[in-house]
Amino acid sequence: MGVKCAKCGSHNTAEYLYGMPAMNEKLEKDIAEHKIILGGCIVSELSPKFYCNECKKDFGYSAKRQCEGEIVDYIEDTNYFMFSIYYMDFGETKFVLSRQDGKYTVQYITSQESFTKEISEKEYKKNLTTIFEKAYLLEWDKEYVRLPDLDGTKWKIEVKCDSGKSFSSHGKSCFPPYFKKVKGRHDYYAIKFEHNNK
């Protein structure tokens, strides 16, 4: 069973192997079974890590993207990240990371209260690394909707960058394959907020 596809959620995936590997019986078997794909000798920071045998898409890219002839690193370039989730029974909560004038902050916002804390650059980038490189956020679709709407859960993500680049995604009763990794960042700060208010 391979790594879960960031596009369709299938585990029928293959890993790219770059360079000139020494062929052996196991590698030949993995290639024949579509568990490994030889990616060639040229590898860059823009190369994918995985391929989905189901939806036929590459995935597992880094946070770096080719944008209008330049490489943009979303971990370095992001100055605002917002994740909100709305539950019919509890209302909306928001998790916000921001960078301004050399200061890094995290906010957790509910309809009743908000928690704001200055964090280190390291913590800020650790959060963004999880979001962009472990949840593969930049590979998410713009919209996820399931009909009929079973539970009324809605969510939204917004990213803004120094370069002017932006990204957004939203959903209603439907979630991308790595949604829990992003929501995990929201939940981590929700627990801190609750602990600080006891």
Buried (B, 14 or more C-beta within 10 A) or exposed (E): EBBBBBBBBBEBBBBBBBEEEEEEEEBEEBBEEEBBBBBEEEEEEEBBBBBBBEBEBBBBBBBBBEBEEEEBBBBBBBBBBBBBBBEEEEEBBBBBBBBEEEEBBBBBBBEEEEBEBEBEEEBBBBBBBBBBBEBBBBBBEEEBEEEEEEEEBBBBBBBBBEBEBEBEBBBBBBBBBBBEBBBBBBBBBBEBBEEEEE
